[in-house]
């Protein structure tokens, strides 16, 4: 969840944590003085959840991650309160789902498309990073989507390794321009459960990942 915050001096973007109808913790943005009133636009991915005023109530030290800005919301209507509660619940439900690991040298398109399916997304740009992430995350990863071409290895080769070390993880072969034969080979060799184009529609991605 993100927020665009407007102060008297500037407009800045933040990540939003611990959101509720009463307030939230803003991070990864400029520090705002305690007591200042700001205008906030809260977004859940690309969807605007609420626009409302907020007051900075304290600064929360976050160790190496800097300082968080804790804000209390002011609601003009019950609608914004209900919208924030609903967004907070959806975010908790999303985080409870197994993540999808996207492995690509340019993962942005796939990662954004999959995030829109309300599942957590992890990203790796090399086969070694992907395997390290898979081992570290363990059962938190439910599926791996691998680009056809990776530095030092093909997508099919990586999927074969994933099949050996994490056989319960669903494996999806993705390509911007692979031929039907390449897609068929990915499935026939047992490397992939499903294949998709990188520009696939949400419905095709959902089906490939076996999402409800």
N, C-alpha and C positions, 0 to 999 in steps of 0.2 A: 504494500500500500504506500502511496506517495502523497505529498501535499505541495501545493504552490502557496507560498506565504508572502503576503504583501505588507510591508512595514512603511513607515513614513519615508525611509531612506532608500529602500530597494525591494526588488521582487526576487525571491529565491526558492529553489526546490529542496525538499527534504524527504527522507524516508520516515514512515510513520510506524510506530510501535505501540503496543498496549492500548490500542484505541478502544474507547467506550463512548457512551453518550456524554459522559462528563468531561472527557479530555483525552490527551494522547501525549506520547513522547516523540519529539521530532529530533532526528539525527542527520548527520552528513550534510549540514548546511551552516550558514553563518550564525554566530551566537546573537541572541536577542536579549535585551535587558529585561530583568525581572520587573514586572509591573506594566510593561508595554502591552498595548492592545493591537492585535493584528487581524488581518482578513485572511482566511484560509479557504483553499479549495482542495477537498480531500478526494483522492481518486483510488479506486480499486482496479489496478491495471489501467486500461484506457477509459474506463467508465467513471464519470463524475458522480460521487456519492453525495456530497453535500458542500454547500458554500455557507460559511458562517464566521462570526467573529470569535476571537479567542484572546485570552489574557495569559501572559507568561507568568507562571506561579513559582518556578524554581529552576535551577540548573542542576542536572544530575551527572556527576562524574562517571565516565564510562571507561576508565583506565586508558589503555593504548588507543581506544577508539575515539578519544576526545571527550566532549561534554554534550549531553543531551538537553534539549529545551522542553521542559514540561509545560503544557498549556491546559487551561480550563476553557471549555467551549461555552458560548452563550447562544441559546436556542431561541429564535423568534417564533418558531412553530413546533408542533409535535412531529412534523414530517421529517425534519432533519435529525431529530433524536432517534426516531424509528429507523431511518436510513443508516445511521452510524451503527446502531445495534445489529442490524441485519448484515452490514458489511463485516463487522467484527466476527459474527458467527460464521459467515461464509469463509473468511480467512482461516479461522480455526479448523473448519472442516477440510479446507484445501491442504493445510499443513499436516493433517492426520493421514492423508493419502500417501501411498508410496510415490517417490519422485521419479521423474523421467530424466535419464542422463543423455544429453545431446552431445555427440562427439563430431566435431567439424572444425576445420580451420577458420570458417566463417559461420559461426553458429547462430547469428542474430535472427535470421528469418525463421528457422525452425523453432528456436527457443521462444520467440514471441508468439508464434502460432500455437505452440503447445501450452504456454501459460494461459492463453485465452480459453483453454479447456478446463480451467480451474484445477490444475495439478501443479505441485512444486516442480521446478526445473533446475537441474544441475548442468553445468557446462564444462566440457574438456576440449582442448584444441589439438591434443596429440594422443596417440594410443597409450603411451606410458601414463599420462595424466588421467586418462579414462580408467585404466586398470587400478591406479592408486585410489581414485575417487570411489570406484566400485568396492574395493576392499575396505576402505575407511567407512563408507556409508552402510555397507552390509545390507540388511533387510529393508533399509529405508529406500532403496532403489527397486522399482517394480518393472522398469523397462529401460532399454538402451536403444537409442536411435543413432545410427552410425552413417556418416556421409560416405559415399562410394570411394572417394579419393582422399587419402590422408598422407601426411608427410611420413615416409618410411614404411608405410603399410597400406594395404587396401582395406576398404571397409569390410569386405568379406573375411579377410584374415583376422581382423580384430574380433568380429562376431564369433568366429570359431573359438577363439581364446575365451571369450565371455561365456560361451556354451560350456566350456570345460570347468571354469572356476565358479560360475554362478548359473547352473542349469535351470533354475526356477525363474530367472529374469527373462522377460519377453524381449526378443531381439527383432529390431526393425531396420531394414536396409533402405537408405534414402539417397536419392541422386537427382541432380537437376536435369540430367539428359541421358541417363543410362538406357540402353536398348531393352526391349522386352526380353530378349535372350539373356541379358545380364541379370535382370530381375528374376527370371525363371531359374537361372543357375544359383542365385543366392538362396532361393528356397529349396531347390533340388539337392543342394549339397548339405543341407541341414544347418546352414549358417544363420538363416533368418526365418522367423515365423511369418513375416509379412514384409512387403516392399511398398514404398511410396515415393512419389516425386517430392522434392524439397518444397515446391510451391503447392503442395496438395491442399485441398479444401479442409476445413475443420471436420467435416463428416468423415472424410477419408482417413485423416489422422486419428480420429476417435476410434474408428473401426480397426485400424492397424494396431493401435495400442490396447484394444479391448476395453475401452473406457465406457462406463454406463452413460 
